[in-house]
């Protein structure tokens, strides 16, 4: 007798997707395109392509429901995770586990990233704080986290398990923030002197070293 298979989730459909105006939104001064949402992945993950500029970063915060990974397509930013900090450039990724307080500061005129959240669900919070994009460019003169109603934003995010840190939290849990990281720093920790910053590994391509 054939075994019974209990399929409790709907079948997923294959698809391809690219940044289009109809799929994109302006969220706190950023341009975002949701490439895969909860409904596309049975809640497994949420993938968003985003363009950001200095000054549009969210305040230091912590997620309780999802892990987060950034892959940089263009630009660079300093990422602060607990007592560690990483300079992340084009072609590199950084992983941010849930429950780990973190923040980032953009160190280039523009930052173009893919952001993966697992499991999915946080896209609903972003959707509630955004408007349809009129073009695939950063919005001019848009309200950002630093210029908008942060209390209202914090309430919306708290409904999805994310919380902004207080000044005391930041001082205690993100001791390196917001110090700029040296351009040659791959990783910096609060209990390590600047002279002991780990240098980025050198790789080999076609017999030649490159950083």
C-alpha positions, 0 to 999 in steps of 0.5 A: 500500500502506498504511503500517504503524503500529507502536503500541508503547504501549497505547491510553489511555482517557479518564476523569474523576477527583476526590478520593475517600477510596478514591483518597486517601492519607496521606503524611508528614502530607499528604493526597494524591490521585493523579488521573493515574498512570503507567498512565493516561498511558503514563508521560507524567506524574503528577498529584496533588492534595495538602493540606499544612500547615506542618511537613510539607514535605520536606527540600531535595532534587533530582530527576534523573528528572522536572520538577515544577510546582505550581499553588496552589489555596489558601494560599501558600508560599515556593519556593526553587530554586537561587539563586532564590526565589518566593512562590507564592500561590493562582492561581499556579504554579511550575516546578521543572526536574529537576537543580535543587535546591529546597525549599519552606516553607508560609506559610499554615495550609493549602496546597492544590496540584496537583502535576505530575511529568513523566515519571511514576513518582515516585508509586510512591515516595510510595505506599510511604511512605503509608497509605490515608486514612480521610477527606479531611482531614489526618491528626492526629498523623501522622509527617512528614519531620521526625519520621520515619526520614529515612534510610529515606525517603531510601533509598526516594526515591533508588531513584526518582532523588531525593536529599535535600541535605546541610547543606553542599549547602543552604548552597551550592546554596540560599543564600536558604533558609529566609529568609521572602520579603516578601509583595510579592515575586514573585521574589528572588535571592541576589545581589539586595538586598531593595531590588531585589525584583521587584514582581509585575506588575499586570494589568487586569480590567474596566478596573481594576488588580489585583495 
